[in-house]
Amino acid sequence: MAQFQEVKEAIVQAVLRPEVKLTLSAEKQIVGLDKNGQEKISWEALEGKVTVQPGDVLRYTVDGANSSEVEAKGLSITQPVPTQTRYVLQSATTNSNADIVYSIDGGDSFVMAPMVEVTLPDGTVELQPAPADMYTHIQWNFSDDLASAQAVKASYNVQVK
């Protein structure tokens, strides 16, 4: 009888498991001038095979939506910084309440402000903020549960090397 109850509970948990669907999109920053000669920034969607040039700024956006009837607890989204790009510092955003943390070691660990040891000309070593080139991953840890049919958005910019 105990085994039947365990199987029954496992089935119920599988049915009640939240399902968050994520989609990734990319856009290229277009810098132009408005009718008054002022700089104007717009974004052009990138689809299929596209060519980007060194210096181009790209914005990656992850859209997530809870398509189940059960709240998604402890949602975390992790995105790599693509090779041949560098993270644009302080560009990670979200439309929800989330802690944004970063990795400089290939995604093994995450912190809010990555630091590295730097040897100064006098030989002393001090901790300094990690340069943008060292960032390998960005992670959004959502503090609020994602209710049924609720959506989240997370984005970040990179510059093509």
N, C-alpha and C positions, 0 to 999 in steps of 0.2 A: 504494500500500500504506500510506503514511504517513497519508493522509486516512482510510482505513478504520480505522486504529488510533485516531485522534483521535475519530471518531464512536463507536467502541466504548467508549472511555474516558468520553465524555460521557454515553452511555446508562447505563453502570455508575454514574457519579456521581449521575445523576438517580434511579436506583433506590435507591441507598444514602443518599439525602438524609433527614435526620431530619425527623420531622413532630411538632411540638409543638402540641397543641390547647389553646386558651385559652378560658375561660369567665369572664364577669364577673357578679357578683351584688352586690346592695345590701341593706343592712339599716338599720333606723331604731333608734336607741337609745331604750329605754324606761327611765325612772327611776321606781322605786317604793320601797315600804318592805316589808321582810320582817316576819315575825311578831314580831320583837323591836323593831320600829320603826327598824331600821337601813336606810340607803339601799341599794337593790339595783338593779343595772344588768342589763338583759337586752336582747336584740336581736331585732327582728321583721323577718322577710324582707319585702322590697318586691317586688311583682310587678305587672305591668300598669301601668295609670295610677293613680298615687297622689298624694295631696296632702301636701305638707310645709309646715311653718310656719317663719318666721324663728326662729332659735335651735335648731332641731332638729339633732341630730348624726346623720350618716349614715356607715356604714362600707361602703366598696367593697372587694370581694375578687376577685382574679384567681386562678383555679385553672388550673394548667398541667400537662399530662401528655404525656410522650413516647410516642407510639403507634407508633413505628417500631422497627426492630431496631438502629438506629444511634444512637450517643450524639449528643446535641445539644451542641455546643461553643459557648461564648460567648453563652449565652442572656441576653437583655436584654428586660425588660418595661417599657414606658413608658405611664403613665396621665396624662391631663389632670386638673387640678382643675376640676370642672364650673363653668360660669359661675353666678353668683349664690350661690356658696359660697366659703368660705375654708378652706384647709388647717388642720387641727388640728396644731400643731407637735409633732414627735417621735412622731406616731402611726403612721408607716409601719413595718411589720414584715414578716417573712418567716419561713418554717419552714426555710429553707436558708441556706447561706453566701452572702451577697450584699452588695455595696456598695450603699447607698441614697444616691442623689444627687438634687438638686433643680434646677429651672429657675425663674427669675423673668423670663425673656425669651421666653416663648411656645414653649419647647422648643428654642431654638437652641443653648443651652449648658447644661451641668449641672455642679454642684459639690456637695460635701458640706455646706457651710455658706454659703449665699448671703449676701453682704454688700452694703450700699448706702452711698453717701456721704451723710452728714448734715451740714448746716451748723448749727453751734452758735450760740447767741445772741451770742457774741463774734466771730462771723464765721469762725472756724476750721472746717475741714472734717475729719471723721473717718469711718472705716469703722465701721459698726454692723451687727449681724445684721438681715437683711431681715425686715420684719413679715410675718405670716402672710398678709395680704391680697395680697402680691406673688407668692406661689408660684403657678406656672401648670402645672407638670408634676412628676411623681415618677417616678424610674427605678430599677429594681432590676437590677444587673449581677451575675449569678451567676458565682462564681469556679469552682465545680465543674461538670464536665460532667454533663448530665442523661442518665442511663442509660435504656435501653429500659424502659418501663413505670414509670419513676420519675415522681413528681409534685412540684410545687412550689406554694406558696401565698404570695401577697403581698397585703397589705391596707393601707388608710389611711383616716383619718377626715376628714370635712369638716363644717363647720357652715353651715347655710343662713343667708344674709344677710337 
